[in-house]
Amino acid sequence: MSDAKIRRPKAETPKGFRDYFGAEVTERKAMLDAITGVYHRYGFDPLETSAVETVEALGKFLPDVDRPNEGVFGWQDEDADWLALRYDLTAPLARVAAQFRNDLPSPYRRYAMGPVWRNEKPGPGRFRQFYQCDADTVGSGSVAADAEICAMLSDALEVVGIPRGDYVVKVNNRKVLNGVMEVAGVLDPSDPERFTHERGIVLRAIDKIDRLGDEGVRALLGAGRKDESGDFTKGAGLSAEQAEVVMGFVSAKRDTGAATVARLRELVGASVIGAEGVDELEQIADLLDRQGYGPDRIVLDPGVVRGLGYYTGPVYEAELTFEILDEKGRKRQFGSVAGGGRYDDLVKRFTGQSVPATGVSIGVDRLLAALRAKGRTSGASVGPVVVTVMDRDRMADYMAMVADLRNAGIRAEVYLGNPKNFGNQLKYADKRQSPVAVIQGGNEADKGTVILKDLILGAQIAQNATLEEWKDRPAQVEIARADLVAEVRKMLGQ
């Protein structure tokens, strides 16, 4: 068959997915290490779960579920069971807590990190696969567990390079919102299943307040909303009076936590569940204040509801407050990079017994993107020391050099391409962002020396170094072979 008739696959990533290279992977690992270091310091243990769960285990709490795999990447296996890539790290935890409940301590405190998959419409900065880093406490109904998660989230943001003043952790309580919806007539305490569909739309509408504004949220509370592309989203069907009650909740934030609590008490009226939620918010605020987490880090904010339906009490969200430029050069705040809350009914689905739980999830890729936009990550990584090859027959000597460097803890490699053109070896070292190239030809081997070429300094000298700087520290030096490790260390500043 001729080449013209061969149908070759396109070398492209699927829509909504992307590849990550060197510096990005390194930066993500460093961030995950820093975040999990905070989780570990708080006494949480690591957990890894399968990337695949049964759709039944994921449950009915995924958004817009009209078919078994809506919102997830799902398929049927040979036994006709529906399986899916995990949508988040919380549902798998609920399954683990139920499956191993006789072996795990209670409360069970765990952290987990890894990719999750969303079968949703991709957009700018919105991918179908992304990393999360979670921490959860299962088995404690105390609001002290919620307060601890909020404090830990604050510490995690600061340890990765988000200073105080550039972020805020917002705290709310779904019980308060339930009380407001009871007042608005879309929640019946005697029949919790009634108005479930409408409440789901209300939750997701309020969760989009920062993006859609009051007008957009009002539209979704009513008949519905048409976006810029012409797509129509059906609304909750609330009357103008009902929508006004809900919008009053969204705008209930005041200058102080005490004033916000007072306003929320007015809104929930005689609702028992609403009053319980306001009490819990008050307790959380007091617990955080006693630990030194004031309004410069954590605030009460009724605008935070979290879109997923499995939250049952306190909910929280971390928002970055500094401005960045979007793809059109307009200033905007980066927005949310983490969120979570209490989900006391998730484990109950497996066991039939009430098991309280609370936790938080950090969107690592979004957080990295924010730091890059602010110039708080270098975007570059230092490559390995490259040992060049001047003579194919002396490959064993070059491998011995690289072994010495590696045994000393120095990242290093031997050039394994075609060594015929030495210039290509140095081009390779530059592309690898190598700090140092090691060169030993026949003359150097006879003398027992090697040449070290400082590639970073060489690039600087080629651009703007003065003659005096060149003389003071030349970009290339010849040293004794025995001093290889020590001299490379000096060049690397170790």
C-alpha positions in Angstrom: 0.0 0.0 0.0 1.4 3.4 -0.9 1.9 6.2 1.7 -0.8 8.2 -0.1 -3.4 5.5 0.8 -2.4 5.1 4.4 -4.8 6.9 6.8 -2.7 8.1 9.7 -4.2 9.3 13.0 -4.0 13.0 13.8 -1.4 13.8 16.3 -3.6 16.0 18.5 -4.9 15.9 22.1 -8.7 15.3 22.5 -10.8 18.4 22.9 -10.8 19.6 26.5 -7.6 17.8 27.4 -3.9 18.9 27.3 -0.4 17.6 27.8 2.0 18.8 30.5 5.7 19.1 30.1 8.8 19.4 32.3 8.5 22.7 34.2 4.7 22.4 34.5 4.9 18.9 36.0 7.7 19.9 38.3 5.8 22.9 39.5 2.7 20.9 40.1 4.6 18.3 42.1 6.3 21.0 44.2 2.8 22.5 44.9 1.3 19.2 45.8 4.2 18.4 48.1 3.7 21.8 49.9 0.0 21.4 50.2 0.1 17.8 51.4 2.8 18.9 53.9 0.2 21.1 55.5 -2.4 18.3 55.5 0.2 16.0 57.1 1.0 18.5 59.7 -2.7 18.7 60.7 -2.7 14.9 61.2 -4.3 13.7 58.0 -3.2 10.4 56.4 -2.7 9.8 52.6 -5.1 7.7 50.6 -5.1 6.6 47.0 -8.3 5.3 45.3 -9.0 3.8 41.9 -9.5 6.2 39.0 -12.6 4.1 38.1 -15.7 3.9 40.3 -19.1 2.4 39.6 -21.7 5.0 38.6 -23.8 3.6 41.4 -21.1 4.6 43.9 -20.9 8.1 42.4 -24.6 8.4 43.1 -27.2 10.9 42.1 -25.3 13.9 43.3 -23.6 14.7 40.0 -24.9 17.8 38.2 -27.8 17.5 35.6 -28.1 13.7 35.9 -30.6 12.5 33.2 -28.8 9.4 32.2 -26.3 7.1 34.0 -23.1 8.8 32.7 -24.2 12.4 32.4 -21.4 14.6 33.6 -18.9 11.7 33.8 -17.0 9.6 31.4 -18.9 6.3 31.8 -19.3 3.0 30.0 -20.8 -0.4 30.5 -18.4 -3.4 31.1 -19.0 -6.9 30.0 -21.2 -7.6 33.0 -23.5 -4.7 32.0 -22.4 -2.7 35.0 -21.9 1.1 34.5 -18.4 2.3 35.4 -17.0 5.8 35.2 -13.8 7.8 35.7 -14.0 9.5 39.0 -15.7 12.9 39.0 -14.0 14.0 42.2 -12.1 12.6 45.1 -15.0 12.8 47.6 -17.4 10.2 46.3 -14.6 7.6 46.3 -13.8 8.5 49.9 -17.4 7.9 50.9 -17.2 4.4 49.3 -13.9 3.7 51.1 -15.2 4.9 54.4 -18.2 2.5 54.0 -16.2 -0.4 52.6 -13.5 -0.4 55.3 -15.5 1.1 58.2 -14.5 -1.7 60.6 -10.7 -1.2 59.9 -10.5 2.6 59.8 -10.2 4.9 62.9 -13.1 7.1 63.6 -12.9 10.0 62.9 -10.9 9.1 59.8 -8.8 11.9 58.5 -7.4 11.5 55.0 -5.9 13.5 52.2 -5.7 12.5 48.5 -4.4 13.9 45.3 -4.8 13.0 41.6 -6.6 13.6 38.4 -10.4 13.7 38.1 -12.5 13.8 34.9 -15.5 15.9 33.9 -17.6 15.1 30.8 -18.5 18.8 30.5 -18.2 21.4 27.8 -14.6 22.7 27.8 -13.7 26.3 27.6 -10.8 28.7 28.2 -8.9 27.4 31.2 -11.6 24.8 31.7 -10.4 21.2 31.0 -12.0 17.8 31.2 -9.1 16.4 33.2 -7.5 18.2 36.1 -5.8 17.6 39.4 -7.4 18.0 42.8 -5.8 17.8 46.3 -8.4 17.0 49.0 -8.5 16.6 52.8 -11.5 15.3 54.6 -12.6 14.2 58.1 -15.1 11.4 58.2 -16.9 10.5 61.4 -17.1 13.9 63.2 -20.2 16.0 63.4 -18.5 18.8 65.3 -18.3 22.2 63.6 -14.7 22.2 65.0 -13.9 19.8 62.1 -15.3 22.4 59.6 -13.3 25.2 61.3 -10.2 23.1 61.2 -10.6 22.5 57.4 -11.0 26.3 56.8 -7.8 27.0 58.8 -5.9 24.3 57.0 -7.0 25.7 53.6 -5.8 29.1 54.6 -2.4 27.7 55.6 -2.1 25.7 52.4 -2.7 28.8 50.2 0.0 30.7 52.1 2.6 27.9 52.0 2.4 27.7 48.2 2.9 31.5 47.8 -0.4 33.3 48.1 0.2 35.9 50.8 -2.5 37.3 53.1 -4.5 39.9 51.3 -4.4 38.1 48.0 -6.9 35.5 49.0 -10.0 35.0 51.2 -11.7 31.9 52.4 -15.5 32.4 52.4 -17.7 30.3 54.7 -21.4 29.8 54.5 -23.9 27.1 55.6 -26.3 25.2 53.4 -28.7 24.9 56.3 -29.1 28.6 56.2 -29.9 28.5 52.5 -32.4 25.7 53.2 -34.0 27.9 55.8 -34.3 30.7 53.2 -35.7 28.3 50.6 -38.2 27.2 53.2 -39.3 30.8 53.7 -39.4 31.2 49.9 -41.7 28.2 49.6 -39.3 25.8 47.7 -38.5 23.5 50.6 -41.1 21.5 52.5 -39.6 20.1 55.8 -42.4 17.5 55.9 -41.5 16.3 52.3 -37.8 16.9 51.7 -38.0 15.3 48.2 -40.5 17.9 47.0 -39.0 20.7 44.9 -35.7 18.8 44.7 -35.3 19.7 41.0 -36.0 23.4 41.6 -33.6 23.6 44.6 -30.8 22.1 42.5 -31.3 24.8 39.9 -31.4 27.5 42.7 -28.1 26.1 44.1 -26.3 26.2 40.8 -27.7 29.6 40.0 -26.4 31.2 43.2 -23.1 29.5 42.8 -22.6 31.4 39.5 -23.3 34.9 41.0 -19.7 36.1 40.5 -19.8 35.1 36.8 -23.4 35.9 35.9 -24.2 38.8 38.3 -27.6 39.5 39.9 -29.5 39.7 36.6 -28.2 36.4 35.4 -29.0 34.6 38.7 -32.5 36.2 38.7 -33.1 34.8 35.2 -32.1 31.3 36.3 -34.3 31.6 39.4 -37.2 32.4 37.1 -37.9 31.1 33.6 -34.4 30.6 32.5 -31.4 32.3 30.8 -30.0 32.4 27.3 -26.2 32.8 27.2 -24.0 34.7 24.6 -23.9 31.6 22.3 -27.6 31.3 22.2 -27.9 28.3 24.5 -30.9 28.4 26.8 -30.7 27.1 30.4 -34.1 26.4 31.9 -34.7 28.1 35.2 -36.2 27.1 38.6 -39.5 28.7 37.8 -39.7 30.8 41.0 -42.1 33.7 41.2 -40.7 37.2 41.5 -41.5 37.2 45.2 -39.8 33.9 45.8 -36.7 35.0 43.8 -36.5 38.2 45.9 -36.2 36.1 49.1 -33.4 34.1 47.6 -31.6 37.2 46.3 -31.9 38.7 49.7 -29.9 35.8 51.0 -27.2 36.2 48.4 -26.7 39.9 49.3 -26.8 39.3 53.1 -23.1 39.8 53.7 -22.3 42.8 56.0 -19.1 44.5 57.1 -18.6 42.2 60.1 -19.3 38.6 60.8 -21.7 39.5 63.7 -23.7 41.8 61.4 -23.9 39.1 58.7 -25.1 36.6 61.3 -27.8 39.1 62.5 -29.0 39.6 58.9 -29.2 35.8 58.3 -31.3 35.4 61.4 -33.8 37.9 60.0 -33.9 36.0 56.7 -34.5 32.5 58.0 -37.3 33.7 60.3 -39.0 30.8 62.1 -37.2 28.1 60.1 -35.7 25.6 62.5 -33.0 24.3 60.0 -32.1 27.8 59.1 -31.6 28.9 62.7 -29.4 25.8 63.3 -27.3 26.8 60.3 -26.8 30.4 61.6 -25.8 29.0 65.0 -23.2 26.8 63.4 -21.8 29.7 61.4 -21.4 31.7 64.6 -19.6 28.8 66.3 -17.2 28.4 63.3 -16.4 32.1 63.4 -15.6 32.0 67.1 -13.4 28.9 66.7 -11.4 30.5 63.9 -11.1 33.8 65.7 -9.7 32.0 68.8 -7.0 30.5 66.5 -6.0 33.8 65.0 -7.8 33.4 61.7 -9.5 36.8 61.4 -11.4 38.5 58.5 -8.1 39.1 56.7 -8.1 35.4 55.9 -11.5 33.9 56.5 -15.0 35.6 56.3 -18.6 34.6 56.5 -20.2 35.1 53.1 -23.8 33.9 52.2 -22.9 34.1 48.5 -21.0 30.8 48.7 -23.3 27.8 48.2 -21.3 25.2 46.2 -23.1 23.7 43.3 -23.0 20.0 44.1 -26.1 18.7 45.9 -24.4 16.5 48.5 -23.5 19.3 50.9 -25.6 19.4 54.1 -24.1 22.1 56.3 -21.1 24.4 56.3 -19.6 25.1 52.9 -16.4 27.1 52.1 -14.6 28.4 49.1 -11.1 30.0 48.6 -11.0 32.9 46.2 -7.9 34.8 45.0 -8.5 38.5 45.1 -5.7 39.9 43.0 -6.3 41.0 39.4 -5.0 39.3 36.3 -5.4 40.0 32.6 -7.8 37.7 30.6 -7.2 36.6 27.0 -8.6 39.9 25.8 -6.4 42.0 28.0 -9.1 42.9 30.4 -8.5 43.1 34.2 -10.4 40.5 36.3 -10.1 38.6 39.5 -9.0 35.1 39.1 -11.7 33.7 41.4 -12.2 30.4 43.2 -9.3 27.9 43.4 -10.7 25.6 46.2 -13.9 24.7 47.9 -15.7 22.1 50.0 -18.1 21.6 52.8 -20.0 19.1 55.0 -21.7 16.1 53.4 -23.2 14.1 56.2 -25.4 11.9 53.9 -22.9 10.6 51.4 -21.6 7.6 53.4 -25.1 6.9 54.5 -26.0 5.8 51.0 -23.8 2.8 51.4 -24.4 1.8 55.1 -27.9 3.2 55.9 -26.3 4.8 58.9 -25.6 8.5 59.3 -21.9 9.2 59.1 -20.9 12.9 59.3 -18.1 14.1 57.1 -16.5 17.4 55.9 -13.7 18.3 53.6 -12.0 20.6 51.0 -10.7 20.2 47.5 -8.0 22.4 45.9 -7.9 22.8 42.2 -4.2 22.5 41.7 -4.0 23.4 38.0 -6.1 26.5 38.5 -3.9 27.5 41.5 -0.8 27.1 39.4 -2.3 29.1 36.5 -3.1 31.9 38.9 0.5 31.9 40.3 1.9 32.0 36.8 -0.4 34.8 35.8 0.9 36.8 38.8 4.5 35.9 38.0 5.0 33.9 41.2 6.4 30.9 39.5 9.4 30.8 37.3 7.9 28.8 34.5 11.3 27.2 34.0 13.2 24.3 35.4 16.9 23.5 35.6 17.8 20.6 33.3 20.4 17.9 33.9 24.1 18.3 33.6 24.9 16.9 30.1 28.1 14.8 29.6 28.9 15.1 25.9 30.4 12.4 23.7 33.6 13.2 21.7 34.6 9.6 21.0 32.1 6.7 20.6 34.7 4.2 21.7 35.0 5.9 25.1 31.4 5.6 26.1 32.3 3.7 29.2 34.4 6.7 30.4 31.5 9.1 29.9 29.1 6.7 31.7 31.5 6.6 34.6 31.5 10.4 34.8 27.7 10.6 34.8 27.6 7.8 37.4 29.9 9.9 39.7 27.6 12.9 39.3 24.4 10.9 40.0 25.9 9.2 43.0 26.7 12.6 44.4 23.0 13.6 44.0 23.5 15.7 40.9 21.0 15.3 38.0 23.0 14.2 35.0 22.8 12.4 31.7 25.1 11.2 28.8 24.2 12.5 25.4 22.7 9.5 23.6 22.1 10.9 20.2 24.4 10.9 17.2 27.6 12.4 18.5 29.1 13.2 15.0 28.1 16.9 15.2 29.3 18.4 18.5 27.4 21.6 17.9 24.2 19.6 18.0 25.1 18.2 21.4 25.4 21.7 22.8 22.1 22.7 21.1 20.6 19.7 22.8 21.9 20.8 26.2 20.4 24.2 25.6 17.0 22.8 24.8 17.2 20.6 27.9 18.0 23.8 29.9 21.2 22.2 31.1 23.3 24.4 33.4 26.6 22.6 32.6 28.0 20.6 29.8 31.0 18.2 30.5 33.4 17.8 27.6 36.3 15.4 27.3 38.1 14.7 24.1 41.2 12.6 23.5 43.6 15.3 24.6 41.8 15.9 27.8 41.6 12.2 28.5 45.4 11.9 28.0 45.9 14.7 30.5 43.3 13.4 33.0 41.2 16.5 32.7 37.7 17.5 31.6 36.2 20.8 30.3 33.2 22.3 32.1 31.1 24.7 30.0 28.8 26.9 32.1 25.8 27.1 29.8 23.8 29.6 31.8 26.7 32.0 32.3 27.7 31.5 28.7 24.2 32.6 27.6 24.4 35.6 29.9 27.8 36.6 28.7 26.7 36.3 25.1 23.9 38.8 25.8 25.2 41.5 28.1 28.2 40.6 30.3 31.1 43.0 30.4 34.6 42.1 29.5 35.6 42.3 33.1 32.8 39.9 34.1 34.0 37.5 31.3 37.6 37.6 32.6 36.4 37.2 36.2 34.5 34.1 35.5 34.9 32.5 32.1 32.1 30.3 30.8 34.5 27.4 30.2 37.1 25.9 32.5 39.4 22.9 32.3 39.8 20.9 35.6 41.2 17.6 36.8 38.9 14.7 36.1 39.1 13.8 39.8 37.6 17.2 40.7 34.6 16.8 38.5 31.9 16.4 41.2 33.3 19.2 43.4 33.6 21.7 40.5 30.1 20.9 39.1 28.7 21.4 42.6 30.3 24.9 42.7 28.8 25.8 39.3 25.4 24.7 40.5 25.8 26.6 43.8 25.5 23.5 45.9 
